[in-house]
Amino acid sequence: MRNDYLKAASAIIRQPNILINVVSRRVKQLKAGSKPLVDSLEKLDMEDIVLKEIIEGKISYELYSDQMKSTDNAFMNK
């Protein structure tokens, strides 16, 4: 994994746990056949491709909200 990509992506997604989750989920998508959203002249590892996607603003994330949790619990209790 390229250290410069990791530092740049860490400046965008500041929480390490969230960054790890975003990268791992996107790597799974790439392994399953999704096309990379960025071009590169060099051969990059999948993790580096994802970090570059984050840096270029091609992918983002959304946190699971407490409101959604309470809605899910309401359905589970029925």
N, C-alpha and C positions, 0 to 999 in steps of 0.2 A: 504494500500500500504506500502510495506516495505521500510523504510527510507534508509537502506544500499543499496538496489537495485537502488533506485532513485538517490542516490549520485553517484554510479558507472556509471549508464547510462548517467547522466548529464555530466560526465567527457568525455564521448564519443560523445554525441550530445550536444554541448555546448549551443545552442540556445533553450531556454525553449519553445517557440512557435512551433518549429520544433519537439522537443521531444514530446510535447502534441499531435501534429498531427500524428506522427508516431505511438504512442501508441494507440490513438483512432481508427485509421484505421485498425491496426492489431487486436485490440480487436473485431472490427466488423467482421473481417475475422474468428476469433476463434468462435464467437457466431454463425456464419453462417455454422460452421462445419469443418473448417480447423483444421488440427492436429497441436499441439504445436511442435516446432522444438527443444525443450529441454526436458530433463527428470528431474523429481524432486521426491525425496523421501517423501516430505511433500506436503500437499494440499495447492496450491497457488491460489490467485485470478488471474483472467485473466490479469489484469494490471501487476501483478508481473511476470507472465509468459512472457509477452512481454518485460518487462525490462530485464529479464534474457536472452532472445533471443538477445537483443541489446548488453548486456555485453559480451556474448559469441561469438558475431560477426555473428550470424545466419541470422540477417536481417539488412538491411541498407536502405538508402533513396537516392533519386536523386532530386535535385532542378529543378524547371521549369525554363528553360533558356529564355533570352530575344530573342534569335534567333527563338525559337519555337513560342514565342508570335507573332513576326512579320510574321512568316509563317502562323499562324492561322488567323491573321488579313487579310492577303492577300486572303485567302480562303473565309473569311466572306464578303469581299468587292466585290466579283464577283457576 
